[in-house]
Amino acid sequence: MFYNCDCIAGAGKYLADNSLDLIITDPPYGIGGDKLHKHYNRDESKVIDGYVEVAEKDYPEFSAKWLKEAERALRPGGAIYVVSGYTQLRHILNALAATKLQEVNHLIWKYNFGVYASRKYVSSHYHILYYAKRGGERTFNPNAFYADSEKNAGGGSLNYLDREDVWLINREYKPGKIKNKNELPAALLTKMLLYSSRENDLIGDFFLGSFATAKVALGLNRRACGFEINKNAFDYQMREMAKLRRGELLAGLRAPPPNRLVNKGKPLSATETAAIVENYQEMAASGWSKKSAVEKLSQTYGRGYWSISRMVAASPPPSAGVLFARLAE
Ligand SMILES: C[S@@+](CC[C@H](N)C(=O)[O-])C[C@H]1O[C@@H](n2cnc3c(N)ncnc32)[C@H](O)[C@@H]1O
């Protein structure tokens, strides 16, 4: 359900309490001068007219009001990602602090082709504030993209790298196509949606713009709803939405291999700890390096590398049995 109206009034009228699983939204930046929206070498005639800004003086109250509605509409455990430039960031942080939402991460999205400046640094990042409503289970799929055991060519964990809080994702340029003044790239939205929601979840966007959040959400077989006050954008994008097929993006997703670290994070019994330590001592005695022994044990026991590493570092000296076997060899 999409509504061509102000999101504060619209949410009050159309969104039930505790009804949304996730909100991904990108409010107007309140920057009057328009600079942050300018793209290098872009043909501005392809940009849909009528983008509605919020005056700088109104920004604190505006942020407080829409975020209060967002908080009310989220289900307990539901999460919100708010994309913000740096100019009005403090007002969004203050408005978030006035809610009962809990901070999960403050992410930085670094994009290509920042706003050029000759006498200062080039502005090439946005902030993404990831918060959650208390009182329920927050959806977070840690293996949405990579299994715990997947490594890059240098041996680094792909899962760890993908979950760092600075994201390098390029903007989309779409030359010759109609676009909104500021469109979030599908790769950025896919990342937030896959980590933080499940199929059929209801995803809200209070500032639809090009409907990018809704389009990717539907493509990933989620449901979507939201508001856009600009009639030009709303009418054009509703026609675009009608061309989409729900779930059509799923086939193009990379399927991570099954996660072999199935016991990661689960409590460890004394018996399992003793078995791991004893295995390690046997491996060390027969010439395994610490790194390869820990890697092997991590796979065998389905536990994280660092948890095994800590365990063996704190382990007592080899038992008499292990020493005897070593001597016998
Ligand atoms: C930064 S853009 C959103 C861009 C969008 N995330 C995308 O990827 O295309 C903000 C949008 O909010 C709309 N807007 C401004 N004030 C609004 C309000 N009170 N209620 C609903 N939409 C509003 C603007 O017209 C603009 O399209």
The ligand as a Gaussian input file, in Angstrom:
#p B3LYP/6-31G(d) Opt

LIG

0 1
 C       15.899000      11.646000      -0.123000
 S       14.425000      11.401000      -1.026000
 C       14.095000       9.694000      -0.921000
 C       14.854000       8.930000      -1.929000
 C       14.491000       7.481000      -1.980000
 N       15.010000       6.765000      -0.841000
 C       15.007000       6.854000      -3.266000
 O       15.857000       5.948000      -3.204000
 O       14.575000       7.285000      -4.330000
 C       13.195000      12.081000       0.029000
 C       11.805000      12.069000      -0.553000
 O       10.884000      12.434000       0.455000
 C        9.830000      13.193000      -0.138000
 N        9.187000      13.940000       0.970000
 C        9.544000      15.132000       1.495000
 N        8.740000      15.443000       2.535000
 C        7.863000      14.424000       2.671000
 C        6.804000      14.148000       3.577000
 N        6.492000      14.991000       4.562000
 N        6.127000      12.983000       3.443000
 C        6.432000      12.106000       2.451000
 N        7.414000      12.325000       1.541000
 C        8.131000      13.460000       1.671000
 C       10.550000      14.029000      -1.170000
 O        9.660000      14.501000      -2.164000
 C       11.589000      13.026000      -1.702000
 O       11.100000      12.316000      -2.801000

